Amino acid sequence: MKKSTLIIIGIILLLSVYGCSSYNGLLEKDQEVKRKWSDVQTQYQRRSDLIPNLVSTVKGAADFEKTTLTQVIEARAKATSMQINPENLTPENIQKFQAAQDQLSGALSRLLVSVEQYPQLKANENFLELQSQLEGTENRIGVARNEFNGAVQTYNTAALRFPAVIFAKIFGFSEKGFFQASDAAQAAPTVKF
């Protein structure tokens, strides 16, 4: 064989090995993003599961503002109906998901602020436990979103880095979207006593 033929075969072999390595690395990072997304959804589901108990406890302990409870129930229904397939983690889909979750967070905040007017409810052991669990879940959601964003950053960096970007495009690995704070989160909340 000629020397030039061996060089061409060597180059093709090196590109094949690098392509396989890039594919496997991107696949691993893609699976990590999907796992982290699942963790985010698990925490949102936990919050959603706590809400009916919280609403029932509030209803049973106080002659409560029905509009606030209705808003919480409706926001929960909307938030739980919004599902994103891990294959479609585009920035637009994540924004839609986050908007539904933000609406639920706002309704819950109004509920918890309204509770301040009912001293017998604040002393209710079941309510205090549910409120504590809800606060813990909100913290878990924050941690899960941060970890998801870290996995997305690692994946996107690997998928967009040259020359891996060539293989990413060939094999259909596209950029994933990050969780971002909503516009409402940029303004400081107003606290009234």
N, C-alpha and C positions, 0 to 999 in steps of 0.2 A: 504494500500500500504506500501511497505517496504520503509525504509528510503533511501536506495541506489537507488531505482527507482525514488524517488522524486528528489534526487540530480542529477541524469542523466537527468531527464526532465528539471530541472532548468538550467543545463549547456547548454542543447540544446536550450532552450528558450533564454538564454543570448546570445549565439552565433548567433541565428537567428536575435535578435534585433540588435546586433552589425553589422552583415552582412548587414541588411537593412540600417542601419545608414551609414555604409561605402559606400554602393552602392549609396545612395542618395547624399552624400557628393562628391563623385567622379563624379557623373553625373552633379552636379551643377558646379564643377570646369571645367569639360570638356566643358560644354556649355559656360562658361566664356572664355575659350581659343578660342572656335569657334567664339565668338562675337568679341574678340580682333583681330583674324585673318581677319575677315570681315572688321574691321576698317582699318587694314593695306592695304587690297586690295582696299578699298574705296579711300585712299589717293594716291595709285599708279594709280588708274583710273583717279583721278582728274588731276594728272600730265600728264597722257597720253592724256587726253582731252584738255589740254592747249597747247600741242606741235604743233598740226596743225595750231593753230592761231599764235603761235610764228614763225613757219616756213614761213607761208604766209606773215606775217609782214616783216620778214627779206628779203624774196624774193622781195617783193614790194618796199622796201626802198633801196636796194643795189644790185649791180651787184656782187652777192655773189658766193663764192666757191661752186660749185655744189656738189663736193664730200662730203663736210661737211654736207650739207643739206640731201644728200642721206643717209649718215650714220645715221643721226638722225631719218629719216623716217624708215629705215630698222630696227634700234634698237627698235624703238617704236613698230613696227609690231611684232617683236620677243617677246618683253616684254609683250605685250597684249595677245599674243597667249599662253603664259605659265600660266596655271591656276592650282592651287592646291586645291583639295577638302579638306575641313576641317577635314574629316575623315582620311586623309593621310598626316598629318603634321609630317612626319618623317624628321630627320636631312638631309637625302639625297635629298628629295623633296624640302626642304626649300633652300638648297644650289643651286639647279638648278634654282629655282625661283629667288634667289638673284643674280645669275650669269647673268641672262637675264636683271634684273633691273640695275645691275652694268654697263652692256654694254650700256644701255640707258643713265645712268648718265654720263658715259665717253663721249658719243657723244654730249650730251647737254653741258658739260663743254667745249669741243672743239668749239662748236658753239658760246658759250658766250665769249670765249677768242678771237675767230676770229672777233667778232662784234666790238672789241676795235679798229679795223682798219678802222671803218666806222663812222666818227663823226656825219654824218647826221642821221644815224640809232640810235645812242645813244641819240640823241635829239628828236627822234620820240616818241610822248606821248603814242601811242598804245604799242610800243615795251617796253617802260619803265614800263608800267602797267603790261604787260605780264611777264616781267622779275621779277617784284616784286611778282606777284602771284606765279610764279614758285619757287622763293626763299622761300616764305611762305609755299608752298606745300612741299618742301624738308624738312622744319622744322617739318611740321605735320607728314610726313613719319617717321622721326626720333622718334617723340613722340609716334606714333602708334606702331612702332617696339619695343620701350622700354616697353610700356604697355603690348604688346603681350608677351615679354620675362618674365615680371613679372607674368602674368597669367600662363604661361607655368611652371615657377618655382614653383608656388603654387600648381598647378596640379601635377607635377612630384613628389614633396615632399610628397603630400598626397597619391599618388598612390604607391610610393616606401617605405613608412613608414610601419614598422611591427606593427601589424598584418594585416593592411589594404592591404598590397601587396598580401596577399593570396586571398582576395576577389576581388582585382583588376584583378588578373590573371583569376580567375573563371569567372568574368563578362566581360572579354575582354578589360579592360582599359590598354592601353599600353603607354609607355613613349612618350612624344611629343618632337619635335625638336625646338631648339632655333634659332633665327636669329643670325648670327655671321658675323663679319666684313670679307670682302674678303681679300685675300692676298694683292691685289693692294692697299687696304686702309691702309695697314701698313706702306707704304712708303710715305714720305712727298712729296706733289706735287711740281713740278719744275715751278717756275714763271719766265717768260722771258719778258723783255721789249724791 
